[in-house]
Each structure stands twice: as structure tokens, then as C-alpha cells.
Amino acid sequence: MDFRSTNDKNIFDTCKILFVSVRMMNQLHVLTISTNWKEADQNAYSNHNNVQLWRINITNQISNLRSLQVILEPAEISKIQRYQHEKDRQTRIISRAILRILLGRYLSVDPAEIRFNLDNHKKPVLRKFNSVNIHFNVSHSGDWILIGIAPAPIGVDLEQINASFIDQNLLDYSFSLSEKEVIQAAINPATAFYQLWTKKEALLKATGKGLIDDLPQVPSLDGIHKSPGLIIGSNENWQIVSFKVDENHTGSAAFIPVKTMLQFFNFQL
């Protein structure tokens, strides 16, 4: 695993990361460092070998809703308009349009030209540009949208920290005994809960497995673990990256390990 410097500072000085490698009955290796979200320049879009995570503040994009909506397909807009709550409609317009904008920048095409198909796991994939290895995943919660873009399959999960959401039944359903002990012993149990939860969900989104009944068997703690490939739905090695989006939101990303930079960017139109 080779994570090189994102700038003149080593990635280990700028990112809080949890790495997990997974194979069928694989070894899982976990590390933690801190994150630095920065502004992107044009060079960010020219290297398709990097794993890049983009955060988008929903409130900051509300004034751009009209211009963002015109990027979407009519059928997509019609589906979004059926959401009951305005916040949900706004979030989906923003997330889908900005995903197209980002992909358009990587591919040097008009965002409105970006179209999607669904793969065997019902995950969206690029309809054209099959020769370009660009994979992506999207999550949103609270005030933020998180988009992950990588040269191989990637999954991201973002959650707003909400202590009132957590109860014993959810802990028992989602976590192993050792994971529950870590959460309950943490200085901030709610933050610990969402750190572990997003790691599990990001991995299962990356593999296409989706949420399962065997969540306690999907490891999320620091250390060395093994996990059956049948549980996570993949025989590949994976890395899971855990990071703070802001003081009230935590996120994770799961991706196939490559010799690359891991970068954290603030999106700008």
C-alpha cells in the first residue's frame, strides 16, 4: 500500500484514514490518520489514477438549483419531483448534477452528455466512455454530499451524527461484541458509532452487496481481521478510509488498493 504525498506534505500528515484490506478469509489491516479538505485545481481532473473524495455543502448550492437542474434528464427531474420534502428534492438535484459536472471535468465533456446504466448490482455506471476507468459513488446526509471517484470500484457513506438515533437493538443488529464495547467506551459514543457504521456501509456499497443481516461479521475496528468473501460479496482486497467531513458529519470510503494518492477536495462550480 503506497500513499504518496498529496502536496508537499505527506498524506499521513493530512488525512485521517482507516485502511482495511479484505480477501476471501482475508487479512484486514486498519490505520488511522487525519484529513485536510482543500480546493482543487485543474490538475485534479487529469490524473485518473487517484482516489478522490469530494464534499459538497448543500446549503451553498441552493442558489444554483436552477442551473444545476438543467443538466439532468427530464425523466430524472420528474422522478425527483415526486419526493415529498423540498430538502430531499434539492439534495438529489444537487448531488446528481454535481456528479455529472465532476465526471464531465474528468472526461472533458459537457456534463449534460453524461448518461448512466445500472450494473448487475443496480449501481450506476457510465453508459459511454467504457475505455476510461472511472468509478464513482455518492452519499448524502444532513448538510453534505460526498462523492468518491476512483480508477476501480469505490463505495462511500456519509452520516450526520445523531445520538438519538442509536439504541441497543441497532447496536446488537449492526456490531460485534468487540465493536459495541469500543462504542460504549468511547468519549463520544455517537461519533464512534457512526465511524464504524459508515465503514461497514461503504465497503458493502463498494462491493455491491448492500446492507446485509450479517453486519456484525463485517469488521470495522483498528487491527488485523479476517472476513469471508461471501459475507462482503467480493474476493478482492479492499481499503476502508474513515474521515471527518465536519464536526457533525462523518464519512468513509472503500476502494481497491492501488499505488495512488488519496485526496480530499471541496467542490466548487
N, C-alpha and C positions, 0 to 999 in steps of 0.2 A: 504494500500500500504506500503510494508515494504522493503526498500532498505538498505541492510546491508553493512558493510564496505568491500571494495574490498581488502584492505590490512589492515595496522594498522591505516589508515586514513579513515574517514567516506566518503561514496560515495558523500555526499553533499559538501565535500571539493574538490573533484577531478573531478566531471562531470558537464558539462553544459547540463541540461536536461529540456525538456518541456514534462510534463505529461498531457495526455488528456484521460479521461475516457468517454466512449460512450456506451449508451444503446438506444433502441428504444425510442425516445424522452428522451435521457439520459442527465445526468449532465456531463459536461466536465470540468475537473479541470486541470489547467495549472500551472507549476512551471518552474523556470529556475535556473540552477547552472552550474559549469564549468567542462571541460573534461581533462583527463590525459591519453594519449595513452602510453601503457607500453609494455614491452616484455613479452611474455607468457612462462610459464614453463609447464612441463608435467601435472601438476595438472589441468591446464585449460581445458584439454580434458576429464577429468574423471568425472566431475560433469555436468550431462545433465540437471540440473535444472536452470542453469544460462542463462541469456540473454547476448550473447557475440557479440560484433561488431568488425570486423577485417578490417583494412585498408591495402591496398597493393599498393605500389608505382610502377606504370607501368614501368618507366624507369629503376628501379633497377632490374626488372625481364627480361629485353630484352635479356641479356646474357644467360638466362636459357630457351629460347624459344624451342630449340631442345629437351631438356629433358622433358619439360612440354608437348610438342605436343604428345609424345609417349603415354601419359596417356589417350588421347582421342580416341574415337571410329572412325574408318575410315569414316563413313558417316558424322560424326560431322566435321571432318577435311575438307572433301570435301565441305560441306556447308560453312564453314568459308572461304575457299579459293575463294569463289565467291564474297566476299566483295571487292569493288573496291580499297579502300585505305589501304595501308600497316598498318597504325596505327590501323585501325579497326580490321584487321586480327590479329595483335599482341595482342590487348586488349582482344579479345574474346578467343584466345588460353590461355592467362594467366588467365583470370577470370574463365574459365571453368575447367582448370586443377587445379588451386589452390582451387576451391570449392571442387573438388574431394579429393585433399590432406587433406584439413581440415576435411571433412566428414570421410575419411579413418582414421585419427587420433582419432576422436571421437569413431568410431566403431571398431578400432583395426583391420582394413582390408587393403589390398593393394588398393591404390586409383584407379587403373585400373579396379578393380572389381565393382566400384560404377556405377550403371546404374539408369536411370530415366524414369518415366512415367509422363504423364500430367494429372492433376486432372480436375474436371469439369470446372474450371476457366482457364484452359490452363497453370496453374502454374506447374513447375517441382516438382515432389515428388520422394522419394526413391522407387525404384522398389522392392527391398528386405528390410529386416530389419524392417518389419512392427511392430514388438513388441517394437521398440525403438522410443520414442517420440522426434524426431529431425526434426525441421522445419528450413527452410533456405530461404534466398532471396538475390539477387545480384543486384548491380547498379554500373555503372561506368561513369565517366565524367572527361575530362581533364587529369590530371596526376595520378588519383587514381581510384582504385576499392574498393568498400565497400561490405562486406559480413556480413549478420546478421544470427546468429544461435540461436535458442531458443527451449524450450520444447513445444511450442504451435505456431500457425501461426504467422508469422512475415513479415513485409514489410520494405524495406529500399529504400531510394532515396538519390542520391548524385548529386550535380550540381557544375560546375565551375562557379564562379561569373563572369558575363559578362554584364556590364551595357548597352552595345549597343544593347543587345537582347530585352530590355524592352521597350514597347511602351504603349500608352494609351489603344489601343484596347486589348492588352493582359491583362492589369490591369483590364479592365472592364469585360473581359471574366472570369477571374480567381478569383477575390476577391470581398468581400462585401465592402460596403461603409466604414465601420469602419476599415477594413483591408487596404484599399487603403489610408486612412488617416494616419495610422501608418507608412506605407511605405514612403509616401511623406514627413512625418515629421521627419523621421529617419536621423541621422547624415550621415549614408551611406545607401541611399535608395536601392541600388543594393543588398547589403548584406541582408537587411530586406526583400526584395522581395524573394530572394532565401530561406531564412529561412522559410517563410510562405509557399512558393510553395512546398518545399520538405516535409513539414509536411503533407500537403494535399495528395501529391502523395504517400508517404509512407503508409498512412492509407488506401488508395484505393488499393494499391498493396497488403497489408496485408489481406484485406477482399476479394480480387479477383474481386472487382468491376471494377477496371481500371478507366482511366480518363473519366469524365462524363461532360455533359453540365451544371450541377448544381454545379460546383466548388465553387461559392460564398457561397453555403449553407454548405460547409464542413469547420467547424471552425478551426482556427489556431492561434488565439491570446491568450495571457495570460488571465486567468479569468475563470468564470463559464459560460458554454454554454450548450445548448441542441441541439441535431441533430437527425432527423428522421432516424430510422434504414434503411428505404427503400433507402435513399439517399446514405448512405455509404455501403449498401449491407451486413449489419451484425446486429444482435441483441446482440452481445457480448459487454462487457466492453473492452475498449482499452486504452493503454497509448501511447502517441507520444513523442519521445525523439529527441530533436534538439541539434546539436553539431557542433563544428568547426572541420573539417578534417585537414585543414591548413589555411593559411591566404587567400588563393584564392579559397577554396572549402568549401562548407557547406553541411551537411547531416542531415537526420532524419531517425528514425526507429519507427515503430508502432508495438506493440505486446500486447497480452492479459496479464493483470496484474497478477503477481504471487509473492509469497514471495521468493525473489531471489536476487542475486547480479546482477547488471548491470556492465559489464566490457568492456573496450576498449583496443584492442590489436593491435600491429604492427605484421604483418605476417612475419615469417622467414621460409625459406626452412630447 
